[in-house]
Amino acid sequence: MKSARELALRVLQAIDTGKSKSDSLLHKALGESKLERNERALATGIVYGVLRYRMRLDFIIGRFYHHDFSKAAPVLQNILRIGAFQLLYLDKVPGWAAVNESVKLARKYKGERMAKLTNGVLRKITPENVHIEEWLQEKELPERYALLHSHPQWLVERWLSAFGSEKCLSMLDYDNKPPLFGFRVNRLKTSPEEFFSNASVTGAELEACPLDHFFFSKDFSSFETAVREGLLSVQNPTQALACLLLNPSPGSTVLDLCAAPGGKSGMMAEMMMNTGSITSIDRFEQKLQKLATHAQALGISIIQTRAADARSYRPEVKPRFILLDAPCSGSGVLGRRAELRWKIDGKMLRELAELQRELLEHAATILDEGGALVYATCSVEPEENALQTASFLERHPEFEIDTDCSGIPEQFRNSAEKNGYLMTLPGDLPGFDGGFCQRLRKI
């Protein structure tokens, strides 16, 4: 049977070499394991901790590794990261256990020589021997922030330029904290008052959210049954802002162009009191099946799924509302998907910006006259957000910025009415991820 640390190692290796999400890979690995609850928690903490602090860990390890650590075998890199993370961040793990278990992994995967090297390096890494602030004193601000907060330097430079030092630090700090779970109460089945009067959730740890029907919690297990029963959906409120900005009324015709995994389709159906129609588009049938299963649990019957390319799908009837939650870099959700910070680069941003442009071009042709289009991302990068929609408006005089913000809470309206869009930065509001949404109207 794999230990917690070996399971974490296998997941980290799979993340490095594949395209699957960290939470999917970890969930699958834990589901196939026979680990006890505390070992499962250890494996989970190691995976997410190493992903978040990888750059900082590599810098620290490099101070005690007598060769070029960037050229070490990937599996050895992850073994040393796992050991160093435990030594520096997990107070409840004895130092000898962190070292010995890492040595075992090195012996199993790279042989006796690398096991000895692992032992020698990790025995030098202690909180007393690590003086990272001192080591970084002479470095320029972007590099210092990048190493201290474990984000790619090019991204730190962008954020410093766009948002300033204070905001940038807040974003970096938010990305390295364990994210809160956001929950949406299903208004088709219950109300917040009725739900919280249920004895099964009385005493559960909760945090308030400024959006109606939403709340936060650090604890998922207390609400797992309610999610299965369709009383709750897991959704960060930043994602909900795009639905509230579109604000489809009961009886509306809605097209959700990039719908999977379906959280926004479900929320809009609840807002519409399960009347009207929502067509949810995704290229992959398997994702749509999961969307349909969850909709059924929520008691929703107005969602129809279509497996199609959102750049070419043509509905039989032009919808009055289109939600385009476009594929993006995910730079606003790096706290939730820590591995993305190591996979985003300039080339990816350019490719995504082109895909977003194509999606917007097609959406423009299929929206009904007088209809509303909300373009949304979970990015904070200008070329995916305000620059993208500004370019669209230059090409399409038949569209204009729609400042109808009646669906969103008052505290968000000033920004949307002033700028024509709504953007949250990680750390702006407790529990809110970064994201962007803009409402456009076809004249």
C-alpha positions as CSV (number, residue, x, y, z in Angstrom):
1,M,0.0,0.0,0.0
2,K,1.3,3.5,-0.9
3,S,2.0,5.8,2.0
4,A,0.6,9.3,2.2
5,R,3.9,10.7,1.0
6,E,4.2,8.3,-1.9
7,L,0.6,9.0,-3.0
8,A,1.5,12.8,-2.9
9,L,4.6,12.1,-5.0
10,R,2.7,10.2,-7.6
11,V,0.0,13.0,-7.8
12,L,2.7,15.7,-8.1
13,Q,4.4,13.7,-10.9
14,A,1.1,13.3,-12.8
15,I,0.4,17.1,-12.5
16,D,3.8,17.9,-13.9
17,T,3.5,15.7,-16.9
18,G,-0.2,15.9,-17.7
19,K,-3.1,18.4,-18.2
20,S,-5.5,17.1,-15.6
21,K,-6.4,19.3,-12.7
22,S,-4.8,18.8,-9.3
23,D,-8.0,18.3,-7.5
24,S,-9.2,15.6,-10.0
25,L,-5.9,13.7,-9.8
26,L,-5.8,13.9,-6.0
27,H,-9.5,12.8,-5.7
28,K,-8.9,9.8,-7.9
29,A,-5.7,8.8,-6.1
30,L,-7.4,9.1,-2.7
31,G,-10.4,7.1,-3.9
32,E,-8.2,4.3,-5.0
33,S,-6.1,4.2,-1.8
34,K,-6.8,2.6,1.6
35,L,-5.3,5.5,3.6
36,E,-6.8,6.4,7.0
37,R,-8.4,9.9,7.4
38,N,-5.3,11.5,9.0
39,E,-3.0,10.1,6.2
40,R,-5.4,11.3,3.5
41,A,-5.2,14.8,5.1
42,L,-1.4,14.6,5.1
43,A,-1.3,13.6,1.4
44,T,-3.7,16.4,0.6
45,G,-1.7,19.0,2.6
46,I,1.5,17.9,0.9
47,V,0.2,18.1,-2.6
48,Y,-1.3,21.5,-2.3
49,G,1.5,22.8,-0.1
50,V,4.2,21.8,-2.6
51,L,2.2,23.2,-5.5
52,R,1.8,26.6,-3.8
53,Y,5.3,26.9,-2.4
54,R,7.3,25.2,-5.1
55,M,9.4,28.2,-6.2
56,R,10.3,29.1,-2.6
57,L,11.1,25.5,-1.8
58,D,13.3,25.2,-4.8
59,F,15.2,28.3,-3.8
60,I,15.7,27.0,-0.3
61,I,16.7,23.5,-1.4
62,G,19.1,25.1,-3.9
63,R,21.0,26.7,-1.0
64,F,21.9,23.2,0.4
65,Y,22.0,21.2,-2.8
66,H,25.6,21.1,-4.2
67,H,24.6,21.0,-7.8
68,D,22.1,22.8,-10.1
69,F,18.8,21.7,-8.6
70,S,16.8,22.7,-11.7
71,K,18.7,19.9,-13.6
72,A,17.9,17.2,-11.0
73,A,15.5,14.4,-12.1
74,P,11.9,15.5,-11.7
75,V,11.0,12.7,-9.3
76,L,14.0,13.7,-7.1
77,Q,12.9,17.3,-7.2
78,N,9.5,16.4,-6.0
79,I,10.8,14.1,-3.2
80,L,13.0,16.9,-1.9
81,R,10.2,19.4,-2.1
82,I,7.9,17.0,-0.2
83,G,10.6,16.7,2.5
84,A,11.4,20.4,2.7
85,F,7.7,21.3,2.8
86,Q,7.1,19.1,5.8
87,L,10.2,20.4,7.6
88,L,9.3,24.0,7.1
89,Y,5.5,24.1,7.1
90,L,4.1,21.1,9.0
91,D,4.8,21.6,12.7
92,K,3.0,18.3,13.6
93,V,5.3,16.2,11.5
94,P,8.5,15.3,13.4
95,G,11.6,16.3,11.5
96,W,13.1,12.8,11.6
97,A,9.9,11.4,10.0
98,A,10.0,13.9,7.2
99,V,13.6,13.1,6.4
100,N,13.4,9.3,6.8
101,E,10.2,9.0,4.6
102,S,11.8,11.1,1.9
103,V,14.9,9.0,2.0
104,K,12.8,5.8,1.5
105,L,11.1,7.4,-1.5
106,A,14.5,8.4,-3.0
107,R,15.8,4.9,-2.5
108,K,12.7,3.4,-4.1
109,Y,12.6,5.7,-7.1
110,K,16.3,6.7,-7.7
111,G,18.5,4.2,-5.8
112,E,20.9,4.3,-2.9
113,R,23.1,7.2,-4.1
114,M,20.1,9.5,-4.4
115,A,18.8,8.3,-1.0
116,K,22.1,9.4,0.6
117,L,21.9,12.7,-1.2
118,T,18.3,13.3,0.0
119,N,19.3,12.5,3.5
120,G,22.3,14.9,3.4
121,V,20.2,17.8,1.9
122,L,17.1,17.5,4.1
123,R,19.1,17.2,7.4
124,K,20.4,20.6,6.7
125,I,17.0,22.2,6.1
126,T,15.6,23.3,9.4
127,P,13.7,26.5,10.4
128,E,16.8,27.6,12.2
129,N,19.0,27.3,9.1
130,V,16.7,29.0,6.6
131,H,17.1,32.8,6.5
132,I,15.2,33.6,3.3
133,E,14.6,37.3,4.1
134,E,18.3,37.7,4.6
135,W,19.1,35.7,1.4
136,L,16.8,37.9,-0.7
137,Q,17.9,41.3,0.6
138,E,20.0,42.2,-2.5
139,K,17.4,41.1,-5.0
140,E,15.2,43.4,-7.0
141,L,11.6,43.8,-5.8
142,P,9.9,41.5,-8.4
143,E,12.3,38.7,-7.9
144,R,12.1,39.0,-4.1
145,Y,8.3,38.9,-4.2
146,A,8.3,36.0,-6.6
147,L,10.6,33.9,-4.4
148,L,9.0,34.9,-1.1
149,H,5.4,34.2,-2.3
150,S,6.2,31.5,-4.8
151,H,4.8,32.9,-8.0
152,P,6.5,33.2,-11.4
153,Q,8.5,36.4,-11.7
154,W,6.9,37.5,-15.0
155,L,3.5,37.3,-13.4
156,V,4.6,39.3,-10.3
157,E,6.0,41.9,-12.7
158,R,2.7,42.2,-14.5
159,W,0.7,42.5,-11.3
160,L,3.0,45.1,-9.8
161,S,2.7,47.2,-13.0
162,A,-1.1,46.8,-13.3
163,F,-2.2,46.9,-9.6
164,G,0.7,48.4,-7.5
165,S,2.7,46.9,-4.7
166,E,0.0,46.7,-2.0
167,K,-2.6,45.0,-4.2
168,C,0.0,42.7,-5.7
169,L,1.1,41.6,-2.2
170,S,-2.6,41.0,-1.2
171,M,-3.1,38.8,-4.3
172,L,0.1,36.8,-3.7
173,D,-0.9,36.3,-0.1
174,Y,-4.4,35.2,-1.0
175,D,-3.1,32.6,-3.5
176,N,-1.1,30.9,-0.8
177,K,-3.9,30.5,1.7
178,P,-6.1,27.4,1.8
179,P,-9.2,28.6,-0.1
180,L,-12.6,28.7,1.6
181,F,-15.4,26.6,0.1
182,G,-18.2,28.7,-1.3
183,F,-21.7,27.2,-1.1
184,R,-25.0,28.3,-2.9
185,V,-28.3,27.5,-1.3
186,N,-30.7,26.1,-3.9
187,R,-33.8,28.4,-3.8
188,L,-35.8,25.8,-5.7
189,K,-35.6,23.4,-2.7
190,T,-35.1,25.5,0.4
191,S,-34.2,28.9,1.8
192,P,-31.1,30.0,3.8
193,E,-33.3,30.3,6.9
194,E,-34.8,26.8,6.5
195,F,-31.5,25.2,5.6
196,F,-29.6,26.6,8.6
197,S,-32.4,25.5,11.0
198,N,-31.6,21.9,10.1
199,A,-30.0,20.1,13.0
200,S,-27.5,18.4,10.7
201,V,-25.7,21.7,10.0
202,T,-26.3,23.4,13.3
203,G,-22.9,24.2,14.8
204,A,-21.0,23.9,11.5
205,E,-18.3,26.5,10.9
206,L,-19.7,29.2,8.7
207,E,-18.6,32.6,7.3
208,A,-21.0,35.2,5.8
209,C,-21.0,36.2,2.2
210,P,-22.4,39.5,0.8
211,L,-24.3,37.6,-2.0
212,D,-27.8,36.3,-1.1
213,H,-28.1,32.5,-0.9
214,F,-24.3,32.1,-0.5
215,F,-22.0,31.3,2.4
216,F,-18.4,30.2,3.1
217,S,-16.9,27.4,5.2
218,K,-13.5,25.9,5.7
219,D,-15.4,22.6,6.3
220,F,-16.7,20.6,3.3
221,S,-17.7,17.4,5.1
222,S,-20.5,19.0,7.1
223,F,-22.3,20.0,3.9
224,E,-21.4,17.0,1.7
225,T,-24.8,15.3,2.2
226,A,-26.7,18.6,1.4
227,V,-24.6,18.9,-1.9
228,R,-25.6,15.3,-2.8
229,E,-29.2,16.0,-2.1
230,G,-29.2,19.1,-4.2
231,L,-29.8,21.6,-1.4
232,L,-26.4,23.2,-2.0
233,S,-24.0,23.7,-4.8
234,V,-20.3,24.3,-4.4
235,Q,-19.6,27.7,-6.1
236,N,-17.3,30.6,-5.4
237,P,-19.4,33.8,-5.4
238,T,-17.1,35.5,-7.9
239,Q,-18.5,33.0,-10.4
240,A,-22.0,34.0,-9.4
241,L,-21.4,37.6,-10.2
242,A,-21.5,36.9,-14.0
243,C,-24.9,35.2,-13.6
244,L,-26.2,38.1,-11.5
245,L,-25.0,40.6,-14.0
246,L,-26.7,38.8,-16.9
247,N,-29.8,38.5,-14.6
248,P,-32.1,36.4,-16.8
249,S,-35.7,36.6,-15.6
250,P,-38.1,33.6,-15.2
251,G,-39.2,32.4,-18.6
252,S,-36.1,33.7,-20.5
253,T,-34.2,31.9,-23.3
254,V,-30.5,31.5,-22.2
255,L,-27.5,30.1,-24.0
256,D,-24.5,29.1,-21.8
257,L,-21.8,28.8,-24.4
258,C,-19.0,27.3,-22.3
259,A,-21.1,25.6,-19.6
260,A,-19.1,22.8,-18.0
261,P,-18.9,22.0,-15.2
262,G,-22.3,23.7,-15.0
263,G,-22.3,25.8,-11.9
264,K,-23.5,28.9,-13.7
265,S,-26.2,27.0,-15.7
266,G,-27.5,25.7,-12.4
267,M,-27.5,29.1,-10.7
268,M,-29.3,30.8,-13.6
269,A,-31.9,28.0,-13.6
270,E,-32.5,28.7,-9.9
271,M,-32.7,32.5,-10.6
272,M,-35.3,31.8,-13.3
273,M,-37.3,29.6,-10.9
274,N,-36.9,26.7,-13.3
275,T,-39.0,28.3,-16.0
276,G,-37.9,29.2,-19.6
277,S,-35.0,27.4,-21.2
278,I,-31.2,27.1,-20.8
279,T,-29.0,25.5,-23.4
280,S,-25.7,24.5,-22.0
281,I,-22.9,23.9,-24.5
282,D,-19.6,22.0,-24.1
283,R,-17.4,20.1,-26.5
284,F,-17.2,17.0,-24.2
285,E,-20.2,14.7,-23.7
286,Q,-18.8,13.3,-20.5
287,K,-18.7,16.8,-18.9
288,L,-22.3,17.4,-20.0
289,Q,-23.5,14.2,-18.4
290,K,-22.1,15.3,-15.1
291,L,-23.8,18.7,-15.6
292,A,-27.1,17.0,-16.3
293,T,-26.8,14.7,-13.3
294,H,-26.2,17.6,-11.0
295,A,-29.1,19.6,-12.5
296,Q,-31.4,16.7,-11.8
297,A,-30.2,16.6,-8.1
298,L,-31.0,20.3,-7.9
299,G,-34.5,19.7,-9.2
300,I,-33.9,21.6,-12.5
301,S,-35.7,20.6,-15.7
302,I,-35.1,23.5,-18.0
303,I,-31.4,22.8,-18.9
304,Q,-30.8,21.1,-22.2
305,T,-27.2,20.1,-23.0
306,R,-25.5,20.1,-26.4
307,A,-22.1,18.7,-27.2
308,A,-20.7,21.2,-29.7
309,D,-18.0,23.7,-30.4
310,A,-19.1,27.1,-29.0
311,R,-17.4,28.8,-31.9
312,S,-19.8,27.3,-34.4
313,Y,-23.0,26.1,-32.6
314,R,-26.1,27.7,-34.0
315,P,-29.3,27.6,-31.9
316,E,-32.7,27.1,-33.6
317,V,-34.0,30.3,-31.9
318,K,-31.7,33.2,-31.1
319,P,-31.5,33.6,-27.4
320,R,-32.2,36.8,-25.5
321,F,-29.3,36.1,-23.1
322,I,-25.9,34.6,-23.7
323,L,-23.4,33.8,-21.0
324,L,-19.8,33.4,-22.4
325,D,-17.7,32.2,-19.5
326,A,-14.6,31.8,-21.7
327,P,-11.6,29.5,-21.3
328,C,-8.9,31.6,-19.7
329,S,-5.6,31.5,-17.9
330,G,-7.2,31.1,-14.5
331,S,-4.9,33.7,-13.0
332,G,-7.7,34.8,-10.6
333,V,-8.0,31.3,-9.1
334,L,-4.3,30.4,-8.5
335,G,-5.2,29.8,-4.8
336,R,-7.7,27.1,-5.8
337,R,-5.6,25.7,-8.7
338,A,-2.1,26.3,-7.5
339,E,-0.5,24.3,-10.4
340,L,-1.7,26.8,-12.9
341,R,0.9,29.4,-11.8
342,W,3.6,27.0,-13.1
343,K,1.8,26.4,-16.4
344,I,0.7,29.8,-17.6
345,D,3.1,31.7,-19.9
346,G,2.9,34.4,-22.5
347,K,2.3,32.0,-25.3
348,M,-0.7,30.5,-23.5
349,L,-2.1,34.0,-22.9
350,R,-1.9,34.8,-26.5
351,E,-3.5,31.6,-27.6
352,L,-6.3,32.0,-25.1
353,A,-6.9,35.6,-26.1
354,E,-7.3,34.5,-29.7
355,L,-9.8,31.7,-28.7
356,Q,-11.8,34.3,-26.6
357,R,-11.9,36.6,-29.6
358,E,-13.3,33.7,-31.8
359,L,-15.9,32.9,-29.2
360,L,-17.0,36.5,-28.9
361,E,-17.2,36.8,-32.7
362,H,-19.6,33.9,-32.9
363,A,-21.7,34.9,-29.9
364,A,-22.3,38.2,-31.6
365,T,-23.9,36.5,-34.6
366,I,-26.3,34.3,-32.7
367,L,-27.6,36.7,-30.0
368,D,-31.1,38.2,-30.6
369,E,-31.4,41.9,-31.3
370,G,-31.8,43.8,-28.0
371,G,-30.4,40.8,-26.2
372,A,-27.7,40.8,-23.5
373,L,-24.3,39.1,-23.6
374,V,-22.1,38.7,-20.5
375,Y,-18.5,37.9,-21.2
376,A,-16.7,36.5,-18.1
377,T,-13.4,34.9,-17.1
378,C,-11.6,33.8,-14.0
379,S,-8.6,35.8,-15.0
380,V,-7.2,39.2,-13.9
381,E,-5.1,39.7,-17.0
382,P,-6.1,42.8,-19.1
383,E,-5.8,41.1,-22.5
384,E,-8.3,38.5,-21.5
385,N,-10.7,41.0,-19.9
386,A,-11.2,44.7,-20.5
387,L,-8.8,44.8,-23.5
388,Q,-10.7,41.9,-25.1
389,T,-14.1,43.4,-24.8
390,A,-12.9,46.9,-25.8
391,S,-11.5,45.3,-29.0
392,F,-14.8,43.5,-29.6
393,L,-16.7,46.7,-29.3
394,E,-14.5,48.4,-31.8
395,R,-15.2,45.6,-34.3
396,H,-19.0,45.5,-33.6
397,P,-20.8,48.9,-33.6
398,E,-24.0,46.9,-33.2
399,F,-23.0,46.3,-29.6
400,E,-22.7,48.7,-26.7
401,I,-21.8,48.5,-23.0
402,D,-24.9,47.7,-21.0
403,T,-24.7,49.3,-17.5
404,D,-27.8,47.5,-16.3
405,C,-26.5,46.3,-12.9
406,S,-29.9,45.7,-11.3
407,G,-29.1,42.1,-10.6
408,I,-25.9,42.5,-8.6
409,P,-25.7,43.7,-5.0
410,E,-25.3,47.4,-4.4
411,Q,-21.7,47.2,-3.2
412,F,-20.6,46.0,-6.6
413,R,-22.7,48.4,-8.7
414,N,-20.5,51.5,-8.6
415,S,-17.6,49.7,-10.2
416,A,-19.8,48.1,-12.9
417,E,-21.7,51.3,-13.7
418,K,-18.5,53.4,-13.8
419,N,-16.2,51.0,-15.7
420,G,-18.8,49.0,-17.7
421,Y,-17.4,45.8,-16.1
422,L,-16.9,44.2,-12.8
423,M,-13.6,42.8,-11.7
424,T,-12.6,41.2,-8.4
425,L,-9.0,40.7,-7.4
426,P,-7.9,37.8,-5.2
427,G,-7.9,39.1,-1.7
428,D,-10.2,42.1,-2.4
429,L,-13.0,40.4,-0.4
430,P,-12.7,37.5,2.0
431,G,-13.3,34.3,0.1
432,F,-13.8,35.9,-3.3
433,D,-11.5,34.6,-6.2
434,G,-10.3,36.9,-8.9
435,G,-12.6,37.3,-12.0
436,F,-14.1,39.6,-14.6
437,C,-17.5,40.0,-16.2
438,Q,-18.9,42.6,-18.6
439,R,-22.5,43.0,-19.9
440,L,-22.9,44.0,-23.5
441,R,-26.2,44.7,-25.4
442,K,-27.0,44.1,-29.0
443,I,-28.6,47.2,-30.3
